[in-house]
Amino acid sequence: MPLLAALRAEYAAERPLAGRRLGMCLHVEPKTAVLVEVLLAGGCEIALTGSPATTDDGTAAALDSLEGITVWAANADDGAAHAAQIERILDWGPDVLLDNGADLIAGTVTRGLAVTAATEETTSGANRLKAELSERVPFPVVVIDDSPLKRLIENTYGVGPTVVEGFMRATNLLVAATTFCVVGYGACGRGVARALRADGATVLVVERDPVRALEAAFDGMRVRELQAALPEADVVITVTGTTGVIGAAELALLRDDALLANAGHFSEIDATALGRGERVTDQVSRHGRVRLLGRGEMLNLTAATGNQIQVMDLGFALQAHSLRELARDPSRFSDGPQPVPTNVDDAVAHAMLAALSATR
């Protein structure tokens, strides 16, 4: 991860986070560990948690052994356990946040804690900031997902192929000649649909936004309403950035033995409607007529190893640069959500292009 390697040297020399307490919610896996080492080199203390079902327990143990970081995360964590881990971090008293899904930010607002700045990684978190938390966040939040670099490289080229990899690892089934329904055609959904098409699948796309739906049609996808697509699909993958996409009414439309998977940050499949499942394999459970993959959490992390190393090098470089900008001059930022500064986007794009050129 050459971008983070260069940033680690800069962080060690500048110590931009010296004396800060960084509360961090991010998928705990090996690539995240490299970002953590960069941030520790900047002089902060860190309390870290992950997300339900996506934590690599070996990585969590390795990070927890480092000086300056406490890790509260386990692969077995469900939604309730995750909520408890978020509360532990807030009890710890962070003054800066690196968030994933806006859980820490929402807790900070509810408690009225003295946080000075934050970053947010995901579309799901950005949606919460712009809806549920609109006008309520009294400190600047740089939304990494609003970077055109992240949307292009990580969301499209990273998420798409790795979700397909997760599907194949979880099921050992053929993608070609299989009908998939992809619910959502934002940057991540677009990547998933295109990766499936490239492997020979028939892809039905469900998208409420008419412009994105038209884009899907021009990309050669079959655009359907949700109620029309579900009965046709062998596999349904949700990737909308919201919750409650597949509930009892939608489950009733699925064919027998249909497979359900989620690629959104929050599970978009209603667990109550699914009911208690019977374990088939480590990554497959049966719930009546249908089967669920990866506990309904992010399939590219539950059943595969997440986005590619180069992709996460870029995404985490955006995080490290943005945190440093917030620490250097908080007065240049307004309260609430805002995009990654243009100078950060430009610097990371130049660095990534140089790194790619060096390998050719």
N, C-alpha and C positions, 0 to 999 in steps of 0.2 A: 504494500500500500504506500507508494512513493509520495503521494500528496500528504498523507498523515505523517510520514517520516520527516518530511521537510517542516511541517508545522510543529512537530514535537521539538525539533531543535530550536525553532523560533520561540515556542512557549517556554522552554527551559531558560532561554536567554532573557526573555522579557518578563516572565512571571506575571501575566496580565490578570490572573485570578488569585493572586496572593491574598490570603486571609479570608477568602470567600467560602461559603458552605453551599455546595451545589447539590440540590435534590434532583435525581435523575430517574426517569422512567423510560426504558428503551429495551427492546428485545435483547436478552442476555445470551449472546452467542459469540464465537471467537472474533468476528470482525468488530463487534462492539468493544471488545477488550482493548483493541488497538486505539480506538477513540478515547477510552478511559485513561490509558497511559499518557496520551497527549494532554488531556485535561489535568491529570495529576502533576505533570511536569510544569503546568502553569501555576502551581502553588495552592490549589484549593483542596478542601476535604470533600468527599463524595459519599452520599448515601444513594444506593441504586436498587431499583426493582425492575421487574420485567412485565410480561403480560401472560395471561392464562395459557398454559400448554406449550409455550414457545421457548421457555428457558432451557438452555443447555446446562445441566447441573454441574458438569465438570468445569465449564467456564466460570460459573458462579462461584465455585469453591476456589478456583485459582485467583479470581479477582478479590475475593474476601480475604485472602491471605496477604494481600499487598497492604503496605502502610498507607493510611490516609483514606481507605475506602471500606465501607460496610455494605454488604449485599444482603438484601432481604428478597429472595426470589427462589422458586423451585418449579420444576417442570410440572409437578402435581397440582400447582395452584389452580383453583377454579375462580369464578367471578368473586365469590365471597372472600376467599383468601387474598386475592389481588387487592380488593378494597381495603382489607386490613393492612396490607403492606404499604399502600398509599398513605394510610393514616400514620403508620410508623415513621415514614419519611417526614411527614408534616410535623409530627411531634419532635423530631430531631432538630427542627428549626432552620431550614435552608433560607438563604437570602437570594439565591439565583436558582432557576429551574431549567432543566432540559427535559421536555415533556413529549409524550407519545399518546395521543388521544385526549389530551387536555385534562386528564384525571388530576394531576397535581395542581394545575392552574385552577380548576374548579374548586378543589378543596381549599386552596389558599384564599380564594374569594369568599367562600362560605365562612371560613374561620377569621378572615380579616388579618392575615399574617403579613409581616413586613418583608415582602419580597420586592426586589428592585427591578428585576428583568427576567425574561424567559425566552426560550425558543420552543417551537412546536414542530414536530416531525411530519405529521400525517395529514391527509385529506380529512379523515374523520375528526381529528382535533381541530382543524381549521373550520370545519362545519359547526362544531360546538361553539367556537369562539365567535363566529358570525351570527349565531342564532341564540342558543341557550345563554351564552355569556356576553352577548352584545351589550356594549356600553357599561359593563360591570367590572372590567379588568383595569385596576388603577396603576398599571406598569406596562412598559413596552413588551410585546411578544413578537419576535421575528418568526414568521411562518415559513419554515424551510420548504414545505410543499408548494408554496407560491412561487418558488424559483422556477423559471423556465428550464433551467438545467436539470433540476430534480424531476420535473414532469417528463421531460424528454428522455433522459438517460435512465434514471432509476425506475420511474413508474412504468414506462413503456418497454424499454429494453431489458430492464431487470426483472420486474414482477412477472411479466407475461411468460417467458420461458421457464422461470423457476416454479410457477404454479403448475405448468404442464409437467415439469419434472416431479413435483410433489404428487400429482395425480398418478403418474406412472409408478412411482415408488410405493404409494399406498395401495394400489390395486393390482399392479402387474398386468393391466389391461391395455388393449390396443387403442390408440387415439384415432387412427385412420378409420374411416367408415363408421364412426360413432357420431351421434348427434348430441351436441352440447348446446345448452342454453346459457349464455353469459348475460347476467343481469347487471347492467351498468356499462356505459361506453365512455367513461372519463379516461384519463391517461392510463390508469391501471387496467380497466376493463378492455380498452383498446388493445393494450399489449397482450392480454390473455387471449382475446379473440383472434388476433393475428397469429399468435404462436400456435394456437390450435389449428387454424386454417393451414398454416405452413406444414403441419404434420398430417394433413389429409382429412381433418374432421369436417363435418357439416356443422356450421355455427349459426345458431339463432341468437339474435341480439335483442334485448329488451332495454329501451332507453326512453325516459320521459321527455328529455330535452329534445325539441324537434331538430335543432341544428346538429347535435351529436347523432341523432337517429339518422339524419340524412347523410352525415359523414359515414356512418356504418354501412348504409346502402351503397354509397359510392366505393367503399372498400370491398364490396362484394359479399357482405353479410346479408343474411335473411332477417329483416327487421320485423318483429312481431310484438303484439301486446302480450303481457305476462300470462294472461289466462289462455291465450292461444298457443303460446310457446311451450308451457309446462307439459301438456299431454304428449307433445312430440319428442321430448328430450330423453335421452338415455342418462345424461349427466347435467346437473344444474350447478353453476358456479356463481355465487353472489359477490359483487365487487362494486358496491354503490357508495360506500363511506357512511351509510346510515344503518339503522337497526330495524328489526321487524319486517324484513322484506318477504320472508317465507313464513307464513303462519298456518293456522289450521285450514283455512279455505284453500290456500295454495297447495298444501300437502295433499289434500283430497283430489287435486287435479293430476298428480303425478302417476305415471304408469307403475305397475308392480316392479320391484327391484331397481327402481331409479336410484341413482347415486346423487347425494347432496354434498356440496363443498362450499367453503367460504374463503374468499381472499381479501375481505375487508378487515380493517384493524379491529373493529368490534364484530362479534359474531352477528350475522344478519339473518340467522335462522332461529326461530322462536323455540327455545329449549322446552318450554312448557307444552307447546303444541306437539312437539316430537314425542314427549314422554320418555320414560326410562328405557334405555337401550340395552341390548344384549351384545357383549363384546364378541366380535368375530376374529379380528386380528388386532395388533397394536394400533392400527390406524383406521380400522373399519368397525362400526357398530351397527346393529340392525334395530330399527325402530318400526315395528309393524311391517308395512309393505315396502318401506324404503330403507336405504343404508346411508349412514353419515360418515364422512371422511374427516380425520384429524380433529375429532371432538368439536367440529364446527368452528374451530379457530383458523388462523391463517395457514393455508395448506402448504405454502412454500417454506414455512418454518416448522410446522408440526411434522411433515412427512419428508422434507428435504432440508437443505442447509442454508436457505435464505438466498437473498440476491447475491450475485457474483461479486468477487472481491473487488474488481476494478470499479464496479458500480457503487459499492458501498464506500470505497475510498473517496469517490467524488461526493456522495451524499454526506458523509461524515466530515469531509473538509468544509462543506458549506456550514455545518454545525459549528465546527471549531472557529472558523473565521467569524461567524456571526456572534458567537459568545464573546470573542475578543473585542469586536466592535462595540458591543453593548457595554463591556467593562471599561473600554478606553474613554468613550464619550457618550454616556447615557443621554445627555441633553439633546443630541441630534435626533433622538427617537421620540415619537409621540406615544401616549398610552394606548393599549389595546393592540390588536393584530395588525401586522404590516409585512410587506414583502421583504425578502432578502435584499440588502443594499446592492445597487448595481455594481459598485466597485468590487464587491465580494463575488458576485456572479462572474464578472469579467476575469478576476484573478484565478478563480477555480477552473474556468473554461480554458484559459491559457495554460495552466499547470497540467490539466488533463491531456490537452493536445500535445504538449511537450513530452509527457510521459508515454503516450501512445507512439509518438514519432520515434522515441528513443528505442522502442522495441522492434522497429522495422529496419 
